[in-house]
């Protein structure tokens, strides 16, 4: 009896990663491979972003001028030389950078056409902060259930322009609920945010990403390219060193502009925001997102989480002392 040929056994996928990831990283991905191998240069990325939007070259003002060029001059070489990205990682990173540049151009154009948006009043928000893995996401989601508060959702922070439709009233008679459900940006954001879980299968056990989930402030600050979102995703030590020493004012100004755009169509509700990164810039956060710190933990808060709020809210939340009988 002839001996059957021995078939090659494909290598086992890396822990927590599906087999298709290895195929892509080996270059078996057609056009995706060509896109992934393009260099992370500012001229190339800006050229593609402008082409997608059909915009002429306005120079650095397209993306906010020198205060945006400075971090990009550090970040892009770090991604190319230090991050040691796989082919799939390069493709995902290119898509990420193109979205950030495209939306930054959208924001700059929106502010030129509606300059009053920069003076849009943004009421002092509730800001949740604390060390990573200390329960800030859980507390943020809990506070977002308050109908008087509004948490920015994943799709809103990834694609804030144009401002989303107002939320429908409770009686459901308004048709803006359907407009919101049909917004094509929701599907775009869902595809990008769920890509993490598709590549890393156990990610949802750590943190569940989704277009309709409350999203933290990093996503808005990343449009200024001064954000720990980059150091969380990539090994970029030169950028991390630069970020620790840089002025975070442009990042918080961008954060405020995104909130102003999102609420531009009203009605305005007080924002509830969240990010551990505010611990590194508490003075700047308090200056640009004014409020007052509440000491201790609000009821049900996880250890380490903190909430900033207004003095009136703090007084209202203070437990009343019981009077002694007699």
Secondary structure, 3 states (H helix, E strand, C coil): CCCCCCCCCCCCCCCCCCHHHHHHHCCCCCHHHHHHCCCCCHHHHHHHHHHHHCCCCCHHHHHCCHHHHHHHHHHHHHHHHCCCCCHHHHHHHHHHHHHHHHHHHHHHHHHHHCHHHHHCCCCCCEEEECCCCCCHHHHHHHHCCCCCEECCEHHHHHCCCCCCCCCCCCCCCCCHHHHHHCCHHHHHHHHHHHHHHHHCCCHHHCCCCCCCCECCCHHHHHHHCCCHHHHHHCCCHHHHHHHHHCCCHHHHHHHHHHHHHHCCCCCCCEEEEECHHHHHHHHHHHHHCCCEECCCCCCCCCCCCEEEECHHHHHHHCCCCCCCCC
